[in-house]
Amino acid sequence: MTPAPKEPTAMTTTIATREITTEMTGRELRQFLGAVLPHAGTDALLDVLTVVILEASGGMLHALATDRYTLALARRPLPEATSGALIGAVAAAALQAIVRQIKPRASVRLTLTSEGLSIDQLSDPQISYRLPSRPAFTPLLRWRPWLAEQLKQKPQPVVTAARGIALNPAYLARFRTASRDGLPLEMRPAGRCMVITCGSHFFGLAMPMDLSKARAANPDPLTGWLTDPPPAQRAA
C-alpha cells in the first residue's frame, strides 16, 4: 500500500498558519487519536512511519498514521476556519502514552505549531505535555493526492477474487476503534486495497492477503457446509 520509505522530510511544513489551538474532552481526544494510533508503525528501521501526522487545514484537524499494511485518517472540526495549512508529525508511542494518561472527563487543549504538539489537561490535575516534531515519510505529508491516486486504481484480483477478500484478523481489529455512536464500518475495493470508512470522520486503507497460491491447492472454505447428508446418515 505505502511505498518503502527512502528519505525523511523536514519535520514540519507550514503554509500561512503558524499555530492552531482547539479544545475537547479527554473522551473526544481518545476517540480522535485512538482511531489512528493502532495503525502507526513500530519498526525502528522505518522510523519515519512511527509517527502520527497532524494537519490543520480547511477548518478541520486531521490525524494520520500507517505502517504500510493499514492506514488510518481521522478528522474533527476546528473552532474556526484556518488560513493555509499547518502540518507536522509527532512520535506515535509518546502520543499513545499521553492519551492513556488523560482522563475522559478532563478538558483538553491541543496546540499544533511548527515546533510540535502541546497537549494541556486544563481540569484538575492540570498537566501539560510537549511533543517535538519528528521526520515523516514525505508522500504522507501530501496525503490527499496520494490517497486520491489509490482510489483511482482499478480493483486488482486480490480484492475481486471469486472466493472473496482475505484480511489479516490482527490488522482488521485495528479499525474497531474508528467506530463511534453505533456507526458501521463500510468497505469497498480500490486497486490492491480495501477502503474502510466510518461516517464522515474516518477513512482507512487495509491491504488484503494474497492467497492465490494457497487457494489453488485447497478447497473452497464453503465446501461441505451447505450440503445435506443422505437421509440414512441423519441423526434420529
Secondary structure by P-SEA (a helix, b strand, c coil): ccccccccccccccccccbbbbbbcaaaaaaaaaacccccccccccccccbbbbbbcccbbbbbbbcccbbbbbbbbccccccccccccccaaaaaaaaaaccccbbbbbbbcccbbbbbbccccbbbbbbcccccccccccaaaaaaaaaacccccccccccccccccccccccccccccbbbbbbbbcccbbbbbccccccbbbbbbbaaaaaaaccccccccccccccccccc
